[in-house]
């Protein structure tokens, strides 16, 4: 039998190239970004979300990096036709407003500069009770007499106190993963969010009540000196579906197999070759290697 060594050499090279291919690593998502706010009243994010699903009960949570001294630097403000401060939250416990009434917890917490802290505030019409949390721990609570639902008109302003021209109310810090949930989260749930860490995606465990989302906030118009910056969190690894993993394992060409094991797998060749012919071709290996 006369062997066309040129054809066989080409197929051999192709097989070796296949052996060098390893499964690609799982694709990674984008690095999580935080919002950096400037230090003027012209630096803010303003938007009008649907409040219908959070008007009777809500929990507002965010990772907050305080970068300016002061107890009243506000990162979350909501204004309606009836209330200048329907909601207002500052970064060091000073402002905690509902329906233009407030409570001051600045003496109950110490918030360091340039450090991420987890801050939450909850309230409901059923109890009228506001609960304020820093780093997973409740630092104060107050029951307000006005238990009316939140109004559905108005807007949310991030970056400063919407009704102030006091420079001490400008936020000038960073926010990450600000979400508004449509119920009062429990002490255990808020502690769990803090323990999971700012780089986790624990908030997605509450997607059934996460009605104003960080993803939506990042897409809103940024006015003035407001920009997306690196948060310090790594890009999340995208998990592959179980079926896709099994399929890749079945199709993987293991580099521990010999070249002839591979050649015997006819799916790597363009034509059908019998085991007898492949065995016969194997006998020419020494000749081809010279």
C-alpha positions, -999 to +999 in steps of 0.1 A: +000+000+000+013+035-009+008+061+018+002+097+010+025+110+038+016+147+030-020+142+038-013+122+069+012+148+082-015+175+078-040+155+098-014+148+125-006+185+129-043+192+131-047+166+159-018+181+179-035+216+176-067+201+190-047+187+219-034+221+228-069+236+232-081+238+268-116+248+280-119+286+283-123+300+318-157+312+328-164+347+314-163+375+340-186+404+344-177+441+347-159+453+378-185+467+401-185+505+401-194+530+428-207+566+423-183+594+433-201+627+440-185+661+437-186+687+465-211+713+451-248+715+449-245+710+412-233+674+416-262+649+420-283+622+405-320+630+404-347+606+392-384+598+396-390+561+404-423+542+409-430+545+446-462+525+446-446+493+457-426+509+486-451+535+499-464+514+528-431+498+539-395+502+528-359+496+537-332+517+521-297+502+522-264+513+507-227+510+511-215+545+519-179+560+519-179+592+539-151+615+526-159+648+543-162+656+580-196+666+594-227+648+608-253+660+582-239+652+548-269+637+531-266+610+505-303+602+500-332+627+498-368+625+486-390+655+480-427+656+472-454+682+468-463+680+505-429+673+521-395+689+514-380+660+533-403+630+529-371+610+533-336+622+542-305+602+553-271+616+561-238+597+563-231+600+600-264+596+618-275+632+620-304+633+595-331+605+596-363+620+582-398+606+574-427+629+564-406+660+574-401+647+609-367+635+621-345+618+647-308+624+653-286+594+661-252+610+655-242+604+691-248+567+687-223+560+659-188+570+648-183+569+611-147+570+599-136+589+568-127+572+536-140+538+548-169+519+534-198+515+559-232+497+554-261+520+562-298+511+563-331+528+573-365+511+575-400+523+581-436+512+577-472+525+579-482+496+601-460+506+630-448+541+622-414+529+635-381+540+619-351+517+625-315+529+616-286+505+611-248+510+607-227+480+598-254+455+605-262+469+639-293+489+648-282+521+664-316+537+671-353+535+666-382+560+668-420+557+663-435+586+644-472+596+647-476+603+609-482+568+594-496+580+561-482+561+531-453+578+511-466+600+483-462+586+448-452+620+432-419+637+438-383+627+431-352+612+447-320+632+449-286+616+456-257+637+465-270+664+489-299+677+509-325+688+483-338+716+504-305+731+517-278+755+505-256+747+535-222+735+523-221+712+553-250+692+538-231+683+506-223+646+505-190+645+485-185+608+491-192+575+473-222+552+471-223+515+462-252+491+458-280+515+470-313+496+469-348+502+481-368+472+493-405+471+495-407+458+531-391+462+564-361+439+565-354+421+597-324+427+620-310+393+609-314+401+572-296+435+575-268+419+596-265+392+569-261+418+542-233+435+561-216+402+569-217+391+533-196+422+524-198+450+499-184+428+471-211+401+474-244+401+455-265+393+486-290+420+477-302+399+448-315+374+473-343+399+478-351+406+442-388+399+449-389+431+469-359+450+455-380+476+436-355+505+433-322+489+422-286+499+421-285+488+385-313+513+377-296+541+397-264+536+377-283+541+345-298+574+356-286+608+344-256+621+364-255+659+367-223+678+374-193+661+388-207+626+394-188+597+380-186+559+381-153+548+397-137+516+408-152+503+440-123+480+449-144+449+443-133+423+417-154+414+387-179+387+395-174+353+378-203+343+357-215+308+366-222+284+337-253+264+335-250+228+346-260+215+312-233+236+295-206+223+318-215+187+311-215+193+274-180+209+275-167+180+296-180+155+270-164+174+241-131+181+259-100+165+242-079+154+272-042+161+266-032+129+285-045+108+256-020+096+230-023+109+194-036+076+183-064+076+209-074+109+193-071+096+157-094+066+166-121+091+174-135+096+139-153+128+148-120+147+145-115+136+109-132+147+077-137+111+064-145+077+079-114+056+085-115+020+098-096+009+129-077-015+106-065+013+084-055+035+113-035+007+128-018+003+094-010+040+093+004+039+128+032+016+115+045+045+094+050+068+124+087+062+126+091+070+090+071+102+093+092+113+123+124+112+104 
